[in-house]
Amino acid sequence: MTFSFTPIIGGALIGLSATILLAFHGKVAGISGIFSGALSGEALSWRAPFLLGLLASGVIVPLTGDQLGLHEAFSNSVPRTLWVTGLAGLLVGFGTRLGSGCTSGHGICGLGRASKRSLAATLTFMFTGAVAAFVTQHLIFDLIKQS
Amino acid sequence: MSTFISLLSGMIFGLGLIISGMTQPGKVIGFLDITGDWQWDLMGVMGGALGVHALTRLFVIRREEPILGGAFPRFTLEVDRHLLGGAVIFGLGWGIAGFCPGPAIVSLATLDANIVVFVVMMAIGMRAAKRLQS
Protein backbone atom coordinates (compact mmCIF):
# COMPACT_ATOMS: atom_id res chain seq x y z
CA MET A 1 0.00 0.00 0.00
CA THR A 2 1.21 3.52 -0.74
CA PHE A 3 0.27 5.96 1.97
CA SER A 4 -1.85 8.90 0.97
CA PHE A 5 -2.97 12.04 2.78
CA THR A 6 -6.20 12.27 0.79
CA PRO A 7 -8.25 10.24 3.33
CA ILE A 8 -7.47 12.85 6.00
CA ILE A 9 -8.37 15.75 3.69
CA GLY A 10 -11.58 14.05 2.59
CA GLY A 11 -12.39 13.22 6.20
CA ALA A 12 -11.90 16.86 7.20
CA LEU A 13 -14.46 17.89 4.55
CA ILE A 14 -16.92 15.32 5.91
CA GLY A 15 -16.42 16.70 9.43
CA LEU A 16 -16.92 20.24 8.12
CA SER A 17 -20.14 19.25 6.38
CA ALA A 18 -21.44 17.66 9.60
CA THR A 19 -20.72 20.89 11.51
CA ILE A 20 -22.44 23.07 8.89
CA LEU A 21 -25.57 20.91 9.09
CA LEU A 22 -25.54 21.04 12.89
CA ALA A 23 -24.85 24.79 13.07
CA PHE A 24 -27.53 25.88 10.61
CA HIS A 25 -30.20 23.19 10.89
CA GLY A 26 -29.44 21.52 14.21
CA LYS A 27 -29.37 18.17 12.41
CA VAL A 28 -27.06 15.17 12.61
CA ALA A 29 -25.28 14.29 9.37
CA GLY A 30 -26.10 10.58 9.57
CA ILE A 31 -26.66 9.43 6.03
CA SER A 32 -28.74 6.35 6.86
CA GLY A 33 -31.07 8.46 9.00
CA ILE A 34 -31.35 11.19 6.36
CA PHE A 35 -32.01 8.67 3.58
CA SER A 36 -34.58 6.61 5.46
CA GLY A 37 -36.30 9.74 6.79
CA ALA A 38 -36.57 11.05 3.24
CA LEU A 39 -38.00 7.71 2.08
CA SER A 40 -40.76 8.13 4.64
CA GLY A 41 -41.34 11.68 3.42
CA GLU A 42 -40.34 13.21 6.78
CA ALA A 43 -38.77 16.69 6.91
CA LEU A 44 -38.00 16.70 3.21
CA SER A 45 -37.27 20.45 3.26
CA TRP A 46 -33.70 19.89 4.45
CA ARG A 47 -33.26 16.16 3.72
CA ALA A 48 -34.05 16.32 -0.01
CA PRO A 49 -31.52 19.07 -0.85
CA PHE A 50 -28.85 17.34 1.25
CA LEU A 51 -29.34 14.07 -0.64
CA LEU A 52 -29.42 15.97 -3.92
CA GLY A 53 -26.06 17.52 -2.98
CA LEU A 54 -24.64 14.05 -2.26
CA LEU A 55 -25.86 12.78 -5.65
CA ALA A 56 -24.60 15.91 -7.40
CA SER A 57 -21.11 15.49 -5.95
CA GLY A 58 -20.93 12.08 -7.61
CA VAL A 59 -21.79 13.63 -10.96
CA ILE A 60 -19.74 16.81 -10.74
CA VAL A 61 -16.50 15.69 -9.10
CA PRO A 62 -15.46 13.14 -11.76
CA LEU A 63 -16.02 15.86 -14.41
CA THR A 64 -13.10 17.78 -12.91
CA GLY A 65 -11.01 14.95 -14.32
CA ASP A 66 -7.30 14.64 -13.88
CA GLN A 67 -6.75 18.15 -12.55
CA LEU A 68 -7.76 17.15 -9.04
CA GLY A 69 -6.67 13.56 -9.47
CA LEU A 70 -10.23 12.50 -8.83
CA HIS A 71 -10.77 10.54 -12.01
CA GLU A 72 -10.40 7.39 -9.92
CA ALA A 73 -13.43 8.36 -7.82
CA PHE A 74 -15.38 5.19 -8.59
CA SER A 75 -12.54 2.85 -9.49
CA ASN A 76 -11.41 -0.12 -7.46
CA SER A 77 -14.70 -2.00 -7.59
CA VAL A 78 -14.97 -5.50 -6.17
CA PRO A 79 -16.30 -8.46 -8.13
CA ARG A 80 -19.60 -9.51 -6.55
CA THR A 81 -22.65 -11.12 -8.07
CA LEU A 82 -25.82 -9.01 -7.99
CA TRP A 83 -27.30 -11.41 -5.43
CA VAL A 84 -24.43 -10.82 -3.05
CA THR A 85 -24.54 -7.06 -3.60
CA GLY A 86 -28.29 -7.07 -2.98
CA LEU A 87 -27.90 -9.08 0.21
CA ALA A 88 -25.23 -6.66 1.42
CA GLY A 89 -27.51 -3.70 0.69
CA LEU A 90 -30.35 -5.34 2.61
CA LEU A 91 -28.09 -5.94 5.62
CA VAL A 92 -26.78 -2.37 5.51
CA GLY A 93 -30.30 -0.90 5.30
CA PHE A 94 -31.80 -3.12 7.99
CA GLY A 95 -28.80 -2.87 10.33
CA THR A 96 -28.40 0.90 10.13
CA ARG A 97 -32.06 1.50 11.01
CA LEU A 98 -32.19 -1.10 13.77
CA GLY A 99 -28.94 0.32 15.15
CA SER A 100 -29.97 3.96 14.59
CA GLY A 101 -26.97 4.96 12.51
CA CYS A 102 -24.13 4.14 10.17
CA THR A 103 -20.50 5.12 9.70
CA SER A 104 -21.38 8.82 9.57
CA GLY A 105 -24.06 9.06 12.28
CA HIS A 106 -22.25 6.91 14.84
CA GLY A 107 -18.64 6.96 13.61
CA ILE A 108 -18.34 10.71 13.07
CA CYS A 109 -21.21 12.67 14.62
CA GLY A 110 -21.68 10.30 17.57
CA LEU A 111 -18.01 9.89 18.41
CA GLY A 112 -17.60 13.63 17.81
CA ARG A 113 -19.84 14.30 20.80
CA ALA A 114 -18.25 11.46 22.82
CA SER A 115 -21.40 9.31 22.83
CA LYS A 116 -20.99 5.94 24.53
CA ARG A 117 -23.78 4.51 22.39
CA SER A 118 -21.99 5.50 19.22
CA LEU A 119 -18.68 4.17 20.48
CA ALA A 120 -20.31 0.79 21.18
CA ALA A 121 -21.97 0.79 17.76
CA THR A 122 -18.81 1.86 15.91
CA LEU A 123 -16.60 -0.76 17.55
CA THR A 124 -19.25 -3.37 16.78
CA PHE A 125 -19.72 -2.61 13.07
CA MET A 126 -15.97 -2.18 12.57
CA PHE A 127 -15.47 -5.65 14.05
CA THR A 128 -18.20 -7.43 12.10
CA GLY A 129 -17.13 -5.51 8.99
CA ALA A 130 -13.62 -6.87 9.41
CA VAL A 131 -14.95 -10.39 9.88
CA ALA A 132 -17.20 -10.14 6.80
CA ALA A 133 -14.38 -8.69 4.68
CA PHE A 134 -12.04 -11.47 5.74
CA VAL A 135 -14.58 -14.19 5.03
CA THR A 136 -15.59 -12.79 1.63
CA GLN A 137 -12.02 -12.09 0.52
CA HIS A 138 -10.32 -15.25 1.74
CA LEU A 139 -12.83 -18.02 2.40
CA ILE A 140 -15.71 -17.74 -0.06
CA PHE A 141 -14.28 -15.40 -2.70
CA ASP A 142 -14.70 -17.83 -5.59
CA LEU A 143 -18.33 -18.50 -4.70
CA ILE A 144 -19.49 -14.90 -4.71
CA LYS A 145 -17.44 -13.24 -7.38
CA GLN A 146 -19.02 -12.13 -10.61
CA SER A 147 -17.88 -14.38 -13.45
CA MET B 1 -30.91 29.95 2.36
CA SER B 2 -32.09 26.85 4.22
CA THR B 3 -32.21 24.78 1.04
CA PHE B 4 -28.87 26.10 -0.14
CA ILE B 5 -27.15 25.18 3.14
CA SER B 6 -28.49 21.63 2.96
CA LEU B 7 -27.46 21.27 -0.67
CA LEU B 8 -24.01 22.68 0.07
CA SER B 9 -23.39 20.40 3.04
CA GLY B 10 -24.53 17.41 0.99
CA MET B 11 -22.07 18.33 -1.74
CA ILE B 12 -19.18 18.89 0.67
CA PHE B 13 -19.97 15.57 2.34
CA GLY B 14 -19.97 13.78 -1.02
CA LEU B 15 -16.77 15.50 -2.14
CA GLY B 16 -15.15 14.40 1.12
CA LEU B 17 -16.25 10.80 0.58
CA ILE B 18 -14.84 10.81 -2.95
CA ILE B 19 -11.52 12.48 -2.05
CA SER B 20 -11.02 10.15 0.89
CA GLY B 21 -11.44 7.00 -1.22
CA MET B 22 -14.63 5.82 0.46
CA THR B 23 -16.36 5.48 -2.92
CA GLN B 24 -13.82 2.80 -3.88
CA PRO B 25 -15.22 -0.43 -2.39
CA GLY B 26 -11.97 -2.30 -3.03
CA LYS B 27 -10.16 0.25 -0.90
CA VAL B 28 -12.74 0.03 1.90
CA ILE B 29 -12.58 -3.76 1.94
CA GLY B 30 -8.79 -3.50 1.92
CA PHE B 31 -9.13 -1.42 5.09
CA LEU B 32 -11.58 -3.77 6.80
CA ASP B 33 -9.61 -6.89 5.85
CA ILE B 34 -6.55 -6.41 8.02
CA THR B 35 -5.05 -9.73 6.90
CA GLY B 36 -4.67 -8.65 3.27
CA ASP B 37 -2.76 -5.70 1.80
CA TRP B 38 -4.08 -3.55 4.66
CA GLN B 39 -5.21 -0.11 3.51
CA TRP B 40 -4.67 1.44 6.92
CA ASP B 41 -4.54 4.98 5.60
CA LEU B 42 -8.36 4.93 5.46
CA MET B 43 -8.23 5.44 9.23
CA GLY B 44 -7.41 9.00 8.23
CA VAL B 45 -11.01 9.51 7.07
CA MET B 46 -12.33 9.03 10.57
CA GLY B 47 -9.36 10.90 12.03
CA GLY B 48 -9.85 13.92 9.79
CA ALA B 49 -13.63 13.94 10.15
CA LEU B 50 -13.60 13.48 13.92
CA GLY B 51 -10.85 16.01 14.44
CA VAL B 52 -12.65 18.73 12.50
CA HIS B 53 -16.17 17.92 13.68
CA ALA B 54 -15.41 17.38 17.37
CA LEU B 55 -13.55 20.71 17.56
CA THR B 56 -15.84 22.89 15.46
CA ARG B 57 -19.02 21.60 17.11
CA LEU B 58 -17.79 23.03 20.41
CA PHE B 59 -18.33 26.51 18.97
CA VAL B 60 -21.70 25.53 17.54
CA ILE B 61 -23.22 24.15 20.75
CA ARG B 62 -22.43 27.37 22.63
CA ARG B 63 -25.40 28.80 20.79
CA GLU B 64 -28.91 28.56 22.24
CA GLU B 65 -30.30 27.24 18.99
CA PRO B 66 -29.25 26.52 15.37
CA ILE B 67 -28.64 29.54 13.13
CA LEU B 68 -31.77 28.88 11.06
CA GLY B 69 -33.92 28.20 14.12
CA GLY B 70 -35.30 25.01 15.57
CA ALA B 71 -33.48 23.12 18.29
CA PHE B 72 -30.35 21.07 18.74
CA PRO B 73 -31.03 17.33 18.86
CA ARG B 74 -31.39 15.27 22.04
CA PHE B 75 -30.00 11.78 22.14
CA THR B 76 -30.78 8.41 23.66
CA LEU B 77 -28.11 7.33 26.11
CA GLU B 78 -28.54 3.61 26.76
CA VAL B 79 -26.71 0.94 24.84
CA ASP B 80 -29.40 -1.64 24.06
CA ARG B 81 -29.69 -4.81 22.01
CA HIS B 82 -31.26 -3.02 19.05
CA LEU B 83 -28.24 -0.74 18.80
CA LEU B 84 -25.72 -3.58 19.00
CA GLY B 85 -27.73 -6.03 16.88
CA GLY B 86 -28.16 -3.39 14.22
CA ALA B 87 -24.45 -2.58 14.26
CA VAL B 88 -23.58 -6.28 13.90
CA ILE B 89 -25.85 -6.59 10.84
CA PHE B 90 -24.73 -3.31 9.27
CA GLY B 91 -21.06 -4.27 9.66
CA LEU B 92 -21.62 -7.59 7.89
CA GLY B 93 -23.20 -5.88 4.88
CA TRP B 94 -20.48 -3.22 4.83
CA GLY B 95 -17.71 -5.82 4.85
CA ILE B 96 -19.31 -7.91 2.10
CA ALA B 97 -19.81 -5.12 -0.45
CA GLY B 98 -17.48 -2.36 0.74
CA PHE B 99 -20.27 0.22 0.74
CA CYS B 100 -21.89 2.06 3.61
CA PRO B 101 -24.90 4.33 2.92
CA GLY B 102 -23.14 7.61 2.03
CA PRO B 103 -20.69 6.29 -0.57
CA ALA B 104 -23.44 4.11 -2.09
CA ILE B 105 -25.66 7.14 -2.67
CA VAL B 106 -22.78 9.19 -4.12
CA SER B 107 -21.88 6.28 -6.41
CA LEU B 108 -25.40 6.20 -7.88
CA ALA B 109 -23.94 8.73 -10.34
CA THR B 110 -22.22 5.83 -12.12
CA LEU B 111 -25.62 4.18 -12.82
CA ASP B 112 -23.80 0.89 -12.28
CA ALA B 113 -26.26 -2.00 -11.83
CA ASN B 114 -24.50 -3.21 -8.66
CA ILE B 115 -24.84 0.21 -7.02
CA VAL B 116 -28.48 0.62 -8.01
CA VAL B 117 -29.32 -2.85 -6.65
CA PHE B 118 -27.41 -2.07 -3.45
CA VAL B 119 -29.29 1.20 -2.82
CA VAL B 120 -32.71 -0.27 -3.66
CA MET B 121 -32.12 -3.22 -1.31
CA MET B 122 -30.81 -0.82 1.33
CA ALA B 123 -34.06 1.15 1.11
CA ILE B 124 -36.07 -2.09 1.46
CA GLY B 125 -33.98 -3.12 4.47
CA MET B 126 -34.65 0.25 6.11
CA ARG B 127 -38.39 -0.05 5.60
CA ALA B 128 -38.31 -3.57 7.03
CA ALA B 129 -36.45 -2.44 10.15
CA LYS B 130 -38.84 0.47 10.62
CA ARG B 131 -41.87 -1.80 10.30
CA LEU B 132 -40.37 -4.28 12.76
CA GLN B 133 -39.78 -1.57 15.34
CA SER B 134 -43.18 0.13 15.11
Contacts between the chains, C-beta under 8 A, distances in Angstrom:
chain1	res1	chain2	res2	distance
A	1	B	30	7.6
A	1	B	37	5.7
A	1	B	38	6.7
A	1	B	39	5.5
A	1	B	40	7.2
A	1	B	41	7.0
A	3	B	41	5.2
A	4	B	21	7.6
A	4	B	41	5.5
A	5	B	44	7.3
A	6	B	19	5.4
A	6	B	20	6.3
A	6	B	21	6.5
A	7	B	20	4.5
A	7	B	21	5.8
A	7	B	41	5.3
A	7	B	42	5.3
A	7	B	43	7.5
A	7	B	44	3.6
A	7	B	45	4.6
A	7	B	48	6.9
A	8	B	20	7.9
A	8	B	44	3.9
A	8	B	45	7.5
A	8	B	47	6.1
A	8	B	48	4.0
A	9	B	19	5.8
A	9	B	20	7.3
A	9	B	48	6.6
A	10	B	15	7.6
A	10	B	16	4.5
A	10	B	17	6.6
A	10	B	18	7.1
A	10	B	19	3.5
A	10	B	20	2.6
A	10	B	21	7.0
A	10	B	22	7.2
A	10	B	45	6.1
A	10	B	48	6.9
A	11	B	16	6.6
A	11	B	20	5.5
A	11	B	44	5.9
A	11	B	45	4.0
A	11	B	46	6.4
A	11	B	47	6.2
A	11	B	48	2.7
A	11	B	49	4.0
A	11	B	50	7.7
A	11	B	51	7.8
A	11	B	52	7.5
A	12	B	16	7.3
A	12	B	48	4.1
A	12	B	49	6.8
A	12	B	51	7.1
A	12	B	52	4.7
A	13	B	12	5.4
A	13	B	13	7.4
A	13	B	15	5.7
A	13	B	16	3.2
A	13	B	19	6.6
A	13	B	20	7.9
A	13	B	48	8.0
A	14	B	12	7.9
A	14	B	13	5.7
A	14	B	16	3.8
A	14	B	17	6.7
A	14	B	20	7.2
A	14	B	45	7.1
A	14	B	48	7.4
A	14	B	49	4.3
A	14	B	53	7.8
A	15	B	16	7.9
A	15	B	48	6.4
A	15	B	49	3.9
A	15	B	50	6.6
A	15	B	51	6.7
A	15	B	52	3.2
A	15	B	53	3.6
A	15	B	54	7.8
A	15	B	56	7.2
A	16	B	12	6.1
A	16	B	16	7.7
A	16	B	52	5.6
A	16	B	53	7.6
A	16	B	56	7.2
A	17	B	9	4.5
A	17	B	10	7.6
A	17	B	12	4.1
A	17	B	13	3.9
A	17	B	16	6.4
A	18	B	9	7.9
A	18	B	13	7.5
A	18	B	49	7.2
A	18	B	53	4.8
A	18	B	57	7.9
A	19	B	52	7.1
A	19	B	53	5.6
A	19	B	56	4.2
A	19	B	57	5.6
A	19	B	60	6.2
A	20	B	5	6.6
A	20	B	8	7.0
A	20	B	9	4.5
A	20	B	12	7.1
A	21	B	5	7.7
A	21	B	6	7.4
A	21	B	9	4.7
A	22	B	57	6.0
A	22	B	60	5.4
A	22	B	66	7.3
A	22	B	72	7.5
A	23	B	60	4.5
A	23	B	63	7.8
A	23	B	66	6.5
A	23	B	67	5.7
A	24	B	2	7.5
A	24	B	5	4.6
A	24	B	9	8.0
A	24	B	66	5.9
A	24	B	67	4.8
A	24	B	68	5.0
A	25	B	2	7.3
A	25	B	5	6.9
A	25	B	6	6.9
A	25	B	66	5.7
A	25	B	68	6.0
A	25	B	70	6.8
A	26	B	65	6.9
A	26	B	66	3.5
A	26	B	70	4.8
A	26	B	71	5.8
A	26	B	72	4.8
A	26	B	73	6.4
A	27	B	73	7.1
A	28	B	73	5.8
A	29	B	9	7.0
A	29	B	13	6.4
A	31	B	13	7.8
A	31	B	100	7.7
A	31	B	101	4.3
A	31	B	102	4.1
A	31	B	105	6.8
A	32	B	101	4.5
A	32	B	126	7.2
A	35	B	101	5.9
A	35	B	105	6.6
A	35	B	122	7.8
A	35	B	123	7.5
A	35	B	126	7.3
A	36	B	123	7.7
A	36	B	126	4.1
A	36	B	127	7.9
A	36	B	130	6.9
A	39	B	123	5.8
A	39	B	126	6.5
A	39	B	127	7.0
A	40	B	130	7.3
A	45	B	2	6.9
A	45	B	3	7.3
A	46	B	2	6.6
A	46	B	3	7.7
A	46	B	6	4.5
A	47	B	6	7.6
A	48	B	6	7.9
A	49	B	3	4.7
A	49	B	4	7.7
A	49	B	6	3.9
A	49	B	7	4.2
A	49	B	10	6.6
A	50	B	6	4.4
A	50	B	7	7.0
A	50	B	9	6.2
A	50	B	10	3.9
A	50	B	13	7.8
A	51	B	10	6.3
A	51	B	105	6.7
A	52	B	7	6.1
A	52	B	10	6.4
A	53	B	6	6.9
A	53	B	7	4.4
A	53	B	8	6.5
A	53	B	9	6.7
A	53	B	10	2.3
A	53	B	11	3.9
A	53	B	12	7.7
A	53	B	13	7.2
A	53	B	14	6.5
A	54	B	10	4.5
A	54	B	11	7.4
A	54	B	13	6.2
A	54	B	14	4.4
A	54	B	102	6.9
A	54	B	105	5.1
A	54	B	106	5.5
A	55	B	10	8.0
A	55	B	14	7.6
A	55	B	105	6.6
A	55	B	106	7.2
A	55	B	108	6.1
A	55	B	109	6.5
A	56	B	7	7.7
A	56	B	10	7.4
A	56	B	11	5.8
A	56	B	14	7.3
A	57	B	10	7.3
A	57	B	11	4.9
A	57	B	12	8.0
A	57	B	13	7.5
A	57	B	14	2.7
A	57	B	15	5.0
A	57	B	17	7.6
A	57	B	18	6.5
A	57	B	106	5.9
A	58	B	14	6.1
A	58	B	18	7.2
A	58	B	23	7.5
A	58	B	105	7.9
A	58	B	106	4.2
A	58	B	107	6.1
A	58	B	108	6.5
A	58	B	109	3.1
A	58	B	110	7.4
A	59	B	109	4.6
A	60	B	11	7.7
A	61	B	14	7.4
A	61	B	15	5.9
A	61	B	18	5.0
A	62	B	109	7.4
A	70	B	18	6.2
A	70	B	19	6.9
A	72	B	24	7.1
A	73	B	18	4.7
A	73	B	23	5.7
A	73	B	24	7.7
A	74	B	23	5.7
A	74	B	24	7.2
A	74	B	107	5.8
A	74	B	109	7.7
A	74	B	110	5.0
A	74	B	112	7.7
A	75	B	24	5.9
A	75	B	26	8.0
A	76	B	21	8.0
A	76	B	24	3.6
A	76	B	25	6.7
A	76	B	26	3.6
A	76	B	27	5.3
A	77	B	24	7.7
A	77	B	25	5.9
A	77	B	26	6.3
A	77	B	112	7.7
A	77	B	114	7.4
A	78	B	25	4.9
A	78	B	26	5.1
A	78	B	29	5.9
A	78	B	97	7.3
A	78	B	98	5.5
A	80	B	96	7.5
A	80	B	97	6.2
A	80	B	114	6.7
A	82	B	113	6.7
A	82	B	114	6.5
A	82	B	117	5.4
A	84	B	96	6.5
A	84	B	97	7.4
A	85	B	97	5.6
A	85	B	114	4.7
A	85	B	117	5.4
A	85	B	118	5.2
A	85	B	121	7.8
A	86	B	117	4.9
A	86	B	118	7.1
A	86	B	120	8.0
A	86	B	121	4.5
A	87	B	93	7.5
A	87	B	96	7.1
A	87	B	121	7.5
A	88	B	93	4.4
A	88	B	94	7.7
A	88	B	96	4.1
A	88	B	97	3.5
A	88	B	99	7.2
A	88	B	118	6.6
A	88	B	121	7.8
A	89	B	93	6.8
A	89	B	97	7.0
A	89	B	99	7.7
A	89	B	104	7.5
A	89	B	117	6.6
A	89	B	118	3.8
A	89	B	119	6.6
A	89	B	120	7.1
A	89	B	121	3.3
A	89	B	122	4.3
A	89	B	125	6.8
A	90	B	93	7.1
A	90	B	121	4.5
A	90	B	122	7.2
A	90	B	124	6.4
A	90	B	125	4.3
A	90	B	128	8.0
A	91	B	89	5.3
A	91	B	90	6.8
A	91	B	92	5.3
A	91	B	93	3.0
A	91	B	96	7.3
A	91	B	125	6.8
A	92	B	90	5.7
A	92	B	93	3.8
A	92	B	94	6.1
A	92	B	97	7.5
A	92	B	99	7.0
A	92	B	100	6.6
A	92	B	101	6.5
A	92	B	104	7.6
A	92	B	118	7.7
A	92	B	122	5.2
A	92	B	125	6.7
A	93	B	93	7.9
A	93	B	101	8.0
A	93	B	121	6.6
A	93	B	122	3.6
A	93	B	123	6.2
A	93	B	124	6.4
A	93	B	125	2.6
A	93	B	126	4.3
A	93	B	127	7.9
A	93	B	128	7.6
A	93	B	129	7.2
A	94	B	86	7.7
A	94	B	89	5.8
A	94	B	90	7.9
A	94	B	125	3.7
A	94	B	126	7.1
A	94	B	128	5.7
A	94	B	129	4.7
A	95	B	85	8.0
A	95	B	86	4.8
A	95	B	87	6.8
A	95	B	88	7.1
A	95	B	89	3.2
A	95	B	90	3.0
A	95	B	91	7.2
A	95	B	92	7.3
A	95	B	93	6.2
A	95	B	125	7.5
A	95	B	129	7.8
A	96	B	86	6.7
A	96	B	90	4.9
A	96	B	101	6.2
A	96	B	126	7.1
A	96	B	129	8.0
A	97	B	86	7.0
A	97	B	125	7.3
A	97	B	126	4.7
A	97	B	129	3.5
A	97	B	130	5.8
A	97	B	133	7.6
A	98	B	82	5.5
A	98	B	85	6.0
A	98	B	86	3.2
A	98	B	89	6.6
A	98	B	129	4.7
A	98	B	132	7.5
A	98	B	133	7.2
A	99	B	82	6.7
A	99	B	83	5.2
A	99	B	84	7.3
A	99	B	85	7.0
A	99	B	86	2.2
A	99	B	87	4.4
A	99	B	89	7.4
A	99	B	90	5.8
A	100	B	76	7.6
A	100	B	82	7.5
A	100	B	83	6.3
A	100	B	86	6.8
A	102	B	90	6.3
A	102	B	100	5.2
A	102	B	101	5.0
A	102	B	102	7.4
A	103	B	94	7.5
A	103	B	100	4.4
A	103	B	101	7.7
A	103	B	102	7.0
A	104	B	13	7.9
A	104	B	100	7.7
A	104	B	101	7.6
A	104	B	102	5.6
A	106	B	87	7.5
A	107	B	46	6.0
A	107	B	49	7.9
A	108	B	46	6.9
A	108	B	49	4.6
A	108	B	50	6.2
A	108	B	53	5.9
A	109	B	53	6.9
A	111	B	46	7.8
A	111	B	50	5.7
A	111	B	54	7.6
A	112	B	49	7.9
A	112	B	50	5.7
A	112	B	53	4.2
A	112	B	54	4.3
A	112	B	57	6.0
A	113	B	54	7.6
A	113	B	57	6.8
A	113	B	75	7.8
A	114	B	54	7.9
A	115	B	75	6.5
A	116	B	77	7.3
A	116	B	79	6.5
A	117	B	75	7.4
A	117	B	76	6.6
A	117	B	77	6.6
A	117	B	78	7.2
A	117	B	79	5.4
A	117	B	83	6.0
A	120	B	79	4.7
A	120	B	83	6.7
A	120	B	84	6.5
A	120	B	87	7.5
A	121	B	83	5.6
A	121	B	84	7.2
A	121	B	86	7.5
A	121	B	87	4.2
A	122	B	87	7.7
A	124	B	84	5.6
A	124	B	87	3.7
A	124	B	88	5.9
A	124	B	91	6.5
A	125	B	87	4.4
A	125	B	88	7.3
A	125	B	90	5.0
A	125	B	91	3.5
A	125	B	94	6.5
A	126	B	32	7.8
A	126	B	91	6.8
A	127	B	91	6.6
A	128	B	87	7.3
A	128	B	88	5.0
A	128	B	89	7.8
A	128	B	90	7.9
A	128	B	91	3.1
A	128	B	92	5.1
A	128	B	95	6.8
A	129	B	32	4.7
A	129	B	91	4.0
A	129	B	92	7.4
A	129	B	94	4.6
A	129	B	95	3.9
A	130	B	32	5.0
A	130	B	33	6.9
A	130	B	34	6.2
A	130	B	91	7.9
A	130	B	95	6.6
A	131	B	91	7.7
A	131	B	92	7.6
A	131	B	95	6.7
A	132	B	32	7.5
A	132	B	91	6.6
A	132	B	92	4.6
A	132	B	93	7.6
A	132	B	94	7.2
A	132	B	95	2.8
A	132	B	96	5.1
A	133	B	29	4.9
A	133	B	32	3.7
A	133	B	33	4.0
A	133	B	95	4.0
A	133	B	96	7.7
A	133	B	98	7.7
A	134	B	32	8.0
A	134	B	33	5.3
A	134	B	34	7.9
A	134	B	35	5.9
A	134	B	95	7.8
A	135	B	95	7.9
A	136	B	29	7.6
A	136	B	95	6.8
A	136	B	96	5.3
A	137	B	29	6.5
A	137	B	33	5.0
A	137	B	36	6.1
A	138	B	33	7.6
A	138	B	35	6.9
A	138	B	36	7.7
A	144	B	96	8.0
